[in-house]
């Protein structure tokens, strides 16, 4: 899955040139105009755009879309694939603006719609496009059009049910938990790797359970088929399967004249194979990405997809490289360029600062400190200094390899009254009360959805797993007909709630039931359970009211549930505390979460072996190279100032708070002499006055040798 979004107030993208002013540079223009006009439309062979950090990738892709539409390609025949819905929406907005400006305010009208403007109905994430195509071809794939889409939590729960049914949860030896099992399953599907290989490479401690895991995954698959439920990985897997059937593959491919893919370096093997099946010849296929920013290998992203893209076609795909950087100063780019020239395999690109103001500036600093406490104190000093120089806290960021690396720093920030935000936390759809309400709607949408049914049934007092199981079996034996629920005998205290639930499901679950008002009906039934089960119920009720308002934006229950699952919002009262009122706040973030963002000043923690590269990457060349790219991403987030910090020693965990057991850290192997030559080496703190070598603080002399000899007379 893609990284967590960051609030706009914290990170305001400003790296790209304004298309209404500066226009496109030569490389961008070459990418936009690739191809030729033929028979009234634009034809083109395969194109790979290598877009270095801060080189205007989004702007270029939006111009490419606009160029195609302006040259006769119907908007509804353009497939634009991204890794987030916001990215797709931003590109559509820009393309619409560019077209409007080019036509002097006139509109381009799609061939099959009366609405003016560029709609680009097939712009979205891989998973959302897959969902639409699968519903269109559901019957050919053995699905009903109303199949359910499981989010990660529900998928893990379903695996856990199978895990218990097979007796794996009661084994005497440690069997993988549900989330680990789901991660293994997901990697097998997305990386197109056999289970044995995945276990050996990523989960070696689970290798003894290979046969049991196969049994578990078989049961998981059978359960999903029975319940007409697909998880995230299934959306891609079913799309891939659809493209293996020649007639269906031709039908889907014929829907689109041009296919554009953003962040191609983040695709996994399954996604790459889908694209090749859509366009075996590469005709009309344009992919944009940066091999140097491929950092999601742990999610099965495969950097070879972009490295080997040109050779997949005959003749080879054209390569256009964007090298003009609109973000960082040249000294920062020099350091990043040098870092990547030492990579084993990469597309060569020497990033250069485009803006005149960025061509100078100080070199990035490599700062050596004693330990993590000194590292924290150094950052506090520099952050406050920057603030006094009118660099707001929110325009400064501290990046780190792993979330726990900022623990000591967070304590130091509190001591100095420096407010901060740190990316992470509970997502909206992970809040228990939100999952409860959505479970009612999901069960109504798909009566075979056992996971949702079990959650709903156990909301009522007196109905535990045993009663829920008996109810489900009776419902299943009755053909999943809603009226059959009324005949199930429930404990006396819950009969009133049970009757109301049966009436609700009969009303909203019946075929042809109007979508309008369904969330409100479900919320009103659920609220008494909410008051009984959870604390802070008033705050939680606000979330449910927000969910009801959100539902008004969707034309059907299926679209509402699917969009929430594939592109969930990120706020919830479950994690809200006191109101955050302050003039400013510092940004703390993992490097993975910071990708695609920028700040004026960036501090990178623990640039030492063990963090960059991570200790778990040692001995695996391909993983070490991904760690190099991770450091590159961290460095290229900085606009004006960059500090790479290396503590000399790290304290051993599992000791008392004041324990002094430690190990010495080795400077990152990525900071070679060539890279160090681009940095300013700093030791912090400097020597105290009067302690420098040769300083004559006193004329007194001690005969230490005589004293030592005297001890042993």
N, C-alpha and C positions, 0 to 999 in steps of 0.2 A: 504494500500500500504506500500511496504517496505520502511526504512529510506533513506535520500538523501546520494549518494556516496561522499567520500572525496578524494581529489586529492592524488595520490600516493606520491608526493613529501612531503606532510605533514605527512602522516601516513604510515610508512613502517612496515609491519607486520614482526615481528621477534620472535614471541612467541613460535613457534613450532620447535621441534628438526628436524634436517636434516636427512632424511631417509637414506642418503648415509653414514652417520657417526654414530650417536647414535643409530639408529634403533628404534624399538618399545619397550615400556615398557610392563610389563606383562598384564596389563588391556587392553591396546591397542591391543596387540596380541590376547587376548581372543575375542575381538570384531571382529577383522579381520578374524579369523579362525573359527568363529561360524558356525556349520553345519558339514556335512560329505560328502565325495565323494561317489556317487552312480550312477551306470550305465554310467560312463564316464563324469558325470557333478556334480556340487556341489549343494546339497540339504540342506535346512535349514528351521527351524521353525521361528516364529516371534522373533525379537530381538529389544530391546530398549537399546540404548547407552546413558547413562546420562553423558554428557560431560561438566564438570565444566569449569568455565572461565579459558582460557589459558592452557587447557589440551591437545591440539593437535587434536582437532575435525576434521579439514580439512584433516590433515595428515592421521588420522585413516580411514576416509571415502574413501580417495583415495587409501589407501592400500587395503581396503575391495573390491573396484572395481577391482583393479589389481589382487587380490587373486582369484576372481571369474573367470576372463578371463583366468588366468593361469591354472585354474582347469576345463576348458572345456566349460564355459558359453560363448556363442557367444555375442560379444559386442553389436550387434544390438538388443539383447533380454534383455538388461539391461535398466530399466527406472530409471533415476536419476533426482529427483525433488529438485530444490533449490528455493531460493527467489530472486536471481539475476542472470543474464546471466554470469556476471563475475565470480560468485562463481562456476557455472557449468563449465565454461572454465578452471578455475584454477584446479578443481578436475580432469578434463580430462587430462590436461597437466601433472599433477603429476602422475596419473595412467599410462599414456603412458611412462613416464620416469622410473617408478618403474618396469614396465614390461620389458622395454628394458634392464635395468640393470640386471634383473633376468635371462634374456635369453642371456646375453652376447652380446647385440647389435642386436640380431635377432628380426624379427617383428612377431606379431600375425596377421594373415590375417582373416578377417571376411568371413563367409561362402558365402555371396552373393555379394561380391565386389572384384574387382581386385586390389584395392588400398591397399598397405600395411599399417600397423599401426592400432591403436585402435581408431576408429572413434566415438563410442558411440553416434549414431545419435539421441538417445532419451534422451539426457541430456539437461535440460533446466528448465525454471521456470514453475510453475503450469499453468500460463496463456498461455505461448507459446506452451506447450504440448497440452493444451486444444484446442488451435486454430488449430493445425495440425490435431488432431483427429476429430474435428467438420467438417473440410473441407473434410476429408476422408468419413465421414458419413453424409454429408450435406443433401442429399435427404431424408434419413430416418427421419431427424429432421425438414423437411419442409423448408430447407434453400437452397439457391443456393451456389455452391462452392465459388463464388466470393463475398460473403457477406462482408460488411464493418465492421471494428472494430473501435468504437468510443473511442477517448481518453477522459479523465475526462472533459476537456473543452467543447468538442463537446457534450458530454452527458448532461452536465449542460445546454448548449444552447438549446438542444432539449427539455429538461424538461421545459425550460423557454418559448418556443414556446407554448407548451401545457398549461402552466400556464396562458398565455395571452389568448389563445383561449377559455379557460374555464371561463375567467373573474375574476380569482383570483387576478390578479395584480391590479385590480381596486376596491377591497374591501375597505370599510371604516376602518376596523381594520387591524392591521399588519398581513400580511400573510407571511409565511417563504419564503426567497429568494431562488433562484435556487440552490445555492451551499448547503444550508441547506436541501432542499428537496432531493437532490441527496445523501447527507450523510445519511438521514433517510432511503431512499430506499436501499442504499448499505448495511446498517447495517441489515435491515430486511432479505435481501437475504443471506448475508454471515453468520449471526449468526443463521439463521433458526428460527427467532423469529417473532411472530405476530406483526403487526404495533402497536397495543395498548400497548404491553409490551415495545417495543423500545421507544415509546414516553414517557411512564411513567418513565423509567429508565434513559434515556439520553436526552430527549428533552421535559421536562415537560411543557414548555411554549407553545408547539405546540399541546397539547392534545385537545384543543378545535377544532382543524382543522382535526381531525381524518377522518371523512367522506369525507371531501374535498380532503385530501391527497390520500385517496383510489381512488377517481375519477381521480385525477391527475396521479397517477401511472398506472391506467388502460389505460388512454389516451397515456401515455408515452410508455407502452408496445405495444399497437396497432400501434402506429407510427413506432416503431422500426421494428415490423413485416412487415408492409407495405413497409418500406424502405430497408428491408433486412440488418439491421444494428444491431450489438451486442455491448454492452458496456463491460467494464472489468468484471463486476459481471456476465453478461450473459455467458461469456466464461466458468466460473465454473458451473453456473446453468445448462447450456445445457449439459455439460459433466456429471454432476450429473444425469440429466434426462436420458441421454444415458445409464448410468449404471443401471437404474431401469428396463430397458427392458432386460429380461433374455438372449435372443439370442444375442443381441448387446453387452451386458456386457461380455458374454463368449468370443465373438470374440475379444474384446479389451483386456481382461485379458489374452487370449491365446497368445497375441503378446509378452508377457514378462515372463521371468523365474524368474527375481529378480527385486524388486522395492526398491530403497534406497531414503530416504527423509532426507534432511538437515534442520536444524532449526525447528524441529517438534513442538517446543513450540510456534511457531508463526502461526501455522495453525488455520484456523477458522473451524466452525462446518461443513460447506459445504465441505471443503477440506478433513477433517477427514472422512466424510461419503463416499466420492469418493474413498479414499484409502481402506476403509473396503469393499466397493463393488468390488474393483479390487482384493482383497485378503481376502475373508471372513474367511478362515482358518488361515491366517497369513503366509502361506507358502511362503518363499522367501522375506518376508517383513522385512526391517531393517530401523528403524527411529532413528535419532540422534538429540539430543537437550539437553537443560538445563532448567528445570522448574524454576530455580532461575533467569533466564534471560527472562522470559515471561513478556514483558512490552508493548505489543501493543493491549491491550484490547480495546482501543478507535477505533481500526480498526477491531474489532470483533474477534481478536485472542482469543482463548479459552484455558486457561492453563489446563483445565480438560482433554483435548485431550491427553496430555502427562502424567498427573497424573493417568488417568484411563486406559492407553494403555494396560498394561499387562493383566488386567482382561477381556479385550474384546475377548480373545481367550481361547480355552480349548484344551490342557493345556495352562496355562498362558505363556505369552512371557518371554523369558529370559532377565534379566537385567544385563548389564555390566556397571559399574560406573568408569569413568576416574577421578582420584583424583590427579595425579601428575601434578602440575602447572609449566609451563615453562616461566612464565612471571614475577610474583610479588615476593617480599621478604616475608618471613614467617610472620613477624609482620603485614603486610598488609593483608595477608591471614587469620591470626588469628582473626583480626577485622571483616573481611567479613564472615568468618565461624560462628562467634558468632552471628552476625546480623541475619543470616539465620536459626540458630538453634531455634530462637524464633518465626519463622513463624508457622502459624497454621497447614499447611499441605505441606510437601515437601519430596523429596528424600534426605536421609541423605548422605552427602559427606563431608568429612573433607579434604579440599584442603591442599596439602603440597608442599613446594617449592622443585623442583627437582634439580635445579642447586645449587651446593655447595655455590656459591657466594651469593645466594639469601636467605640463611638460617638464616642470621643475619640481622643487619641493625636497624635503629631507628624505634620506634613505630610511627604509624600515629598520626597526631596532631589534636586535637579538639581545634579550636581557637575561643575565644570569643572576639568580637569587639563591639564598641559602636553602629555603624550604617552602612548603605551601603557605605557611603563615607570612613569610616575607613576600611571597608572591601576591597574597591578598593585600598586604600593606602597600606594596608598590602600585597596585591597580587603584586603590583608594586615592593615593597621592596624585596619580596621573589623571584620574577621572575628575577630581576636584579642581586640579589645575586647568584642565580643559574647560570645565564649567566657567571658571573665572575668565577664560579667554573667549567666552560667548559660544562655546560648543555645548549645546543643551545635553542633558543626560541621555535623552532618548535618541540623540544622534551619535551615541557611543554604545559599543556592544562588547561583551566578553563572551568569547566562544570557547567551547571545550568539546573533547572527544566523547565523553560519557557524562551523564547527568550528575553523578555524584562528585565529579571533579570540582564543582563549585561550592561544596559544603562549607569549607573554611572561609571562602570569600563571602558567602552570604552572612555568616556571623560577623565578619568585619564590617560589612556594609550596614548592618543593623547598629553596630557600635558607633558608627559615624553618621547615623541618621540619613543614610542615602537610600531612598526608595528604589525598588527594582521590580521588574517583572521577569518571570522565568517561564519559558514555554513548557507546557505539559499540563497534566491534570485530567479530570474526568470529562468525557464528552457528553453532550446533551442526551444522546440516545443511550448512553450507558447508565443514566440515572434510573433507579429502580421504578419510580412512579411513572416515568415516561414509557419505559418498556412495558409496564402493566397495561396502560391504555392502548398502546400500539398492538399488544398481543390480542386484544379484543377485536380490533379491526383486521388483523392478519388472519385470525381464525375465521372471521366472517368472509374474508376474501377467498380463503382456501380451506374448506371444511376438513381436509385431510392433514392439516398442519398440526401435528401432535404436540410439538414443543410449545406453540402458542396456546393450544387447548389446555395443556397441563398447567401452564402459568395462570391462565384465567380461572380454571377450576379451583386452584389452591388459594385464590384470593379470599375465598369465603371461609369463615370459621367452621371448624368441624370437618373440612374436606382436606385431607392430607394426601400423600402420595398413593396410599392404598385405595381410598375412595375415588381419587382422580383416575387411577388405572382401571378400576371397575367401570366407572362411567365411560371412559374412552372405549373400552372393549364393547360395551353395550351400544354405544354410538356407532362404532365401526361395524358391528354386526348388523345394525339397522341401515347400512348403506350411506352413512354420513348425512342422514336427512335430519334437518333441524327439529322438526316436530317430535322426533323420537326421544329427544332430550327430556321432554316433559314427563315421560314415564319413569325416569330414573328416580329411585327413592333416596332422598338426601336426609341428613340429620334434621330433626325438628327445628332447632334454632335457626337454621339457614333456609327454611322453605320459602320464606317471603322473598329473600334475595335471589334464590334459585328460580322462582317463577318469573321474576323480573328479568333475569339474565336470559332465560329461554325465550321470553317475548322479544327481548332486544335482538337476539341472534336470528330469530325467525323474521323479524322486520328488516334488519339490515343485511342479512345473509341470503335472502331470497333472490332468485334471478330477476333482474330488472329493477331492483330496489334503487330508488333515487339516492345519489351520493350526497346531495345537499342535506346538511344537518346531522349526518351520521356521527361525526366526532362529538358533537354536543350530546347526542343521545347516549353514546358510550360513556362520556365524561360524567353525566348525571347519575348513571348506574354505578359508576366506579367511585364517586366521591365519598360515600359512606365507608367504603373499604379503605380508602386513602386515610380518612380521619382515624380509623381504628388501627391501621398498621404502622403509620409513619409519624415521626415527630416533625415539627415545623411544617405542618400540613398547609398552612395558608400560603407560604412561599411556594410550596410544590403545586398548589392549585393554580398559582400564577403561570407556572410552566405549562400546565394543561390548557389553560385559556389561550396562551400563546400558540400552542399546537393547534387549537381549534381555529384561530385566526389564520394560521399558516395554511390550513387545509382549504381555505377559500380560494387560494391561488391555483388549485389543481382541478382539472376537469373530471377526474375519476378517482376512485379509491386506489386502484392499481397504480396510477401515476404518483399519487401522494405517497404511498408506502414505498414504492420503488425509489423515488427520488430521495426520500429521507434515508433510505438504506445506503444508496450509492454515493450520496453527497450530503452527509449529516451536518447540521449546525453544531456549534461548539460551546455554547453557553448553557449553564444550568444553575439553579439555586442550590443544588446539592453542595457546591463548592464555594458559594458566595459567602463572604464574611462582611466585616464592616465596610461601609462605603469608602472607596479609595479616592481621597481628595488630596491632591498634591500638585504642585506646579510642574513636576517633571518626574521621570523615573528612568533608571538605567536598564539596559536590555541584557539579560543573560540567556544564552541559547546553546543547544548542541549545534554542531556544524551541520548535521543532517537537516535540522529544522531551519537553519539560516539560509539554505540554498535558495538562490533567486532574490535575495534581499541585499541591502547595502547600508552602511553607516559611515559617517565621516571618520571616526576613530574606532579601530578594532584591536582588541587584546585577545591573543590566543594562549590559553593555559597549557602548561605541561607539554611543551614541544620537546619531548624526550622519547627515547625508545621505551616502549611499554604503553605509550599513549599514541604517538605518531612514529612508527606504526603501532597499532594496538598489539598487546602481547599475544593475543589469540591468532594473529596473522603470521607470526613468526614461522618460518619454514615452508610457507606456501607463497611462491613468487607472485601468483595472480592476486592474492589477497594483500600482499605488501604493496603492489602497484595501486590497488584501490585505495589504500591508506595514503599513498602519495597524492592521489587525486583529491582525497578528503582534505589534506593540508592545503592544496591548491585552491579548493573552494573557499576555505577559511580565509586565506590571504587575499583573494580577489573580492571579498565583501567590503574591503576598506577603500574609501575614497581618497583621504588625505594623509592618514597616519596609521601605521601598523606596528604592533609590538608582539613579537614572538617571545614567550617567557619560558625559561628552562630552570626549574629548581635543581639544586645540586643533590639534595637528599629527600627521600620520601619515607615517612614514618610507617612502620609496619602496623597493619590492622590487628585486631584481636589482642590489644594490650590496654593497660589502664590509660586514662585520659592524659596523664602526665608522663607516660612511659616514653623512653628515648630510643627504643629499638628502631633502627632505620636502615635503609639501603641507599647507596649512591646511584643517582640517575645518570645514564649516559645520554649525551646530546643526541637528538634524533639523527638517525643515519641519513635522513633526507637533507640535512644541513651540511652538505659537502663543502669542501674549500671553495668551489665555484659559486655555490649559493651564498656562503658566508661573505664572499667578496662583494656581494650586492647589499649587505646589511651593515648597520653600525653596531659594533659589539659594545655592550654596556654591562658593567657589573654594578648591582644595586644591593645595599647602599654602598657608596664610595667609602674610602678610608676616612676615619674621623680625624679632625685636625690634631696634629701632634703625634700621629701614629704612622706617618709615612716613613718608608725606609730612609735612613740617614738623618732623620730629624733629631736634633740634639735637645731633648727635653730636660736633661739633667747631666751634670758633669760627674756625678757619683758613679763609682765603679765597684763591682762586686767580684771577688775571686771565687767563683762558683766551684772551680776545680778543687780548690783547697778545702772547701766545705764538704764536698762529696768524699774526698779522700779521708777526711777526719771521721766520717761516719763509720769507717771500717777499720779503724786503728784498734 
